[in-house]
Amino acid sequence: MRIKCPACSSETENMGEVCPACGFSVATIDGFEAWAPELAKLCSGDFFDPEKFKELVALEDANFWFQSRNELLLWTLNRYFGKSVRYAEIGCGTGYVLQAVEQALPDVAIVGTELFVEGLKYASQRCKRAKLVQLDARKIPWRSQFDVVGIFDVLEHIEDDKGVLEQIYKSLVVGGGVLITVPQHCWLWSAVDEAACHVRRYSVSELENKVKAAGFEILRSSSFVSLLLPMMVAARVVSRKSATDAAAELHINRLLNYLFRKIMSVEFSLIRYGVNFPLGGSRLLIAKKSK
């Protein structure tokens, strides 16, 4: 396994416990391997608010958006990269997606990475066999290691998203792929994005151009949360000036949650049969490392 040292950027085979070039060693924080220990316990506002992990855990299992996104991601992973044997997720948070991948693909080796140790603590409760690692997505240490890398609603939190995409490209084997989801449309920007510590919402051209610039070949790009876009726009208009809770849009009553889940199922069926939606609250992009 080829490793790039996050301290001195030298590359070596199987670095082991200590970098032979600079002496950097991987730390351990709360039982997790830590490649960026200086960033492991950042405060609220630095990329994300780690105190929100507790709220997310309480929401994810029953909320239509998380359920629908998981359904879409698992189908996408199987449809485009069904023979994968090594999978990594960058910014796995509480492990909600990682757990679903672990259960759906029992023969795949899985790595989950997260900047905040607080998120890894929740992920460790959900995931039974995934290796969980603390690291900075801008300094991914692995080279030509994974068949698929997933990064779901993470890029929008990072100023240097180009650097992250380049690091993901280098971590993949030739023929490997990346699955990306991001919030979409600059005109949907509101106080909810600010509360969530977003630095951007993407346009189609911005995301696709950055992915291509990193060296990827795009296989598919489609909006989702498209049929619910009118309701999302209405919610954003209401919250445009003030919002203190990044998860405010996810707190809905059970009847609406059920209805929205059914609508998202219809949307997923259309995507599965080849429809690429031009507009939607989020965008799914699938790309491949061809060289």
Stockholm file with secondary structure:
# STOCKHOLM 1.0

chainA/1-291         MRIKCPACSSETENMGEVCPACGFSVATIDGFEAWAPELAKLCSGDFFDPEKFKELVALEDANFWFQSRNELLLWTLNRYFGKSVRYAEIGCGTGYVLQAVEQALPDVAIVGTELFVEGLKYASQRCKRAKLVQLDARKIPWRSQFDVVGIFDVLEHIEDDKGVLEQIYKSLVVGGGVLITVPQHCWLWSAVDEAACHVRRYSVSELENKVKAAGFEILRSSSFVSLLLPMMVAARVVSRKSATDAAAELHINRLLNYLFRKIMSVEFSLIRYGVNFPLGGSRLLIAKKSK
#=GR chainA/1-291 SS CEEECTTTCCEEESCTTBCTTTCCBCEEETTEEESCGGGTTCCTTSSSCTTHHHHHHHHHTTCHHHHHHHHHHHHHHHHHHTTCCEEEEESCTTSHHHHHHHHHCTTSEEEEEESCHHHHHHHHHHCSSCEEEECCGGGCCEESCEEEEEEESCGGGCSCHHHHHHHHHHHEEEEEEEEEEEEBCGGGCCHHHHHTTCSCCBCHHHHHHHHHHTTCEEEEEEEESCTTHHHHHHHHHHHSSCCSCTTGGGCCCHHHHHHHHHHHHHHHHHHHTTCCBSCCSEEEEEEECCC
#=GC SS_cons         CEEECTTTCCEEESCTTBCTTTCCBCEEETTEEESCGGGTTCCTTSSSCTTHHHHHHHHHTTCHHHHHHHHHHHHHHHHHHTTCCEEEEESCTTSHHHHHHHHHCTTSEEEEEESCHHHHHHHHHHCSSCEEEECCGGGCCEESCEEEEEEESCGGGCSCHHHHHHHHHHHEEEEEEEEEEEEBCGGGCCHHHHHTTCSCCBCHHHHHHHHHHTTCEEEEEEEESCTTHHHHHHHHHHHSSCCSCTTGGGCCCHHHHHHHHHHHHHHHHHHHTTCCBSCCSEEEEEEECCC
//
